[in-house]
Amino acid sequence: MIRLASLVVSCSMLLAIAGCGSYYKITEPASKNVYYSKDFEKTKMGGAVI
């Protein structure tokens, strides 16, 4: 029973860590729309290009 509980906790933590990484939250200043992207480029004016 303890092995099963350990396995469930380990799998849950692995999925949580894998799902939370490597995305950037980008908010458009004018409309406050929120976008998520894996990469972006900064522009010379301080904005971002997805």
C-alpha positions in Angstrom: 0.0 0.0 0.0 2.9 2.4 0.8 4.5 1.6 -2.5 1.4 2.5 -4.4 1.0 5.8 -2.5 4.7 6.6 -3.3 4.2 5.8 -6.9 1.1 8.0 -7.2 2.8 10.9 -5.4 5.9 10.6 -7.6 3.9 10.5 -10.9 1.8 13.5 -9.8 4.9 15.5 -9.0 6.5 14.6 -12.3 3.5 15.7 -14.3 3.3 18.9 -12.3 6.9 19.7 -13.0 6.7 18.8 -16.7 3.5 20.9 -17.2 4.8 24.1 -15.5 8.0 24.8 -17.4 9.2 26.4 -20.5 6.3 28.8 -21.3 6.4 32.6 -21.3 3.4 34.6 -20.3 3.2 37.7 -22.6 0.7 40.4 -21.9 -0.3 42.9 -24.6 -0.2 46.3 -22.9 -2.9 48.0 -24.9 -5.7 45.4 -24.6 -4.3 43.4 -21.6 -4.7 40.2 -23.6 -2.6 37.3 -22.3 -0.7 34.9 -24.6 1.5 32.0 -23.7 4.4 31.0 -26.0 7.4 28.8 -25.9 9.7 31.5 -27.3 9.7 35.2 -28.2 11.9 37.9 -29.6 12.4 41.3 -28.0 12.2 44.3 -30.3 14.3 47.5 -30.1 11.3 49.4 -28.7 10.9 46.9 -25.8 8.0 44.9 -27.3 7.9 41.2 -28.0 7.2 39.2 -31.2 5.7 35.8 -30.8 
